[in-house]
Amino acid sequence: MIRKANCALALILVVLVLGACGKKEESAAPQTQSAAPAVEAPKVIPGEMVLIPAGEYAIGTNEPNPENKKEFTNAYPEHKIKLPAFWIDKYEVTGKEYLEFSINTQYVAEGEAEGKTWRTFFSAERANNPVTYITYKDAEAFCKGVGKRLPTEEEWEAAGRGPNGYRFPWGNEWEANKANTLDAGFRVPVDIGKFEGDVSPFGVRDMFGNVQEWTTSNYKAYPGNSKGGDFQPGFRVLRGLGSRYTGAKSSGLWSRSAYPGNYLADFGCRCAKNATPEEAAKAAPAK
């Protein structure tokens, strides 16, 4: 009798426990159903392009050199130029994109013979990092290989500063950690689109930080600048401060650097292309 009573008691306890679990699940169900849906981060699409409208854009600056207040920078003076509509890559070219290009075209990078090339810094973990250690020729070959071209430095600056000629992609006031410059602490390139603050008025990403980018422009003085730069024939202009630049706060999207076309460093690129008349007609200025 005792054994039967114990068995009956055990059975009742099991039923009660199961019933309690069921009630908990029922009471929890409405909370699960009413929970707000997760917000997905904007999808990063390498190779995606942004249409920049035709217009007059501010290029350069009248500010003195932050390192020597008596001199002007190589970006002096500020001036306006008119540009036709054009397309520019929303993101910097990634290592994965460059790998696919190299495989598809059997392209041999300019630094391959010296064993110092973009492949040295490529890995599966860094596939969405900007490609680096490409020369001007390497950058030009990639853009041509995907049906595009390198941007001019004026196109690059216009895409970054927008119609109002902002100093930084987000405006005229410095805000720390908005871009992958030295102050952000990474000190190396990171995945494209990681810094949500580094977005130009046109929606172009990573123009202030991450890596410096080759343009198709030769390095020369702006009209009206008789000093403020060691202008070298044959040098190509690079834009963007990159992740190791120390003077980001005192600089701006007008910053220019230049190196020989065969120079290998942590330089990358983004591509551009001309807009058709139909595309240009649809281009709306940034708000």
Order of alpha helices (4+ residues) and beta strands (2+ residues): alpha-beta-beta-beta-beta-beta-beta-alpha-alpha-alpha-beta-beta-beta-beta-beta-alpha
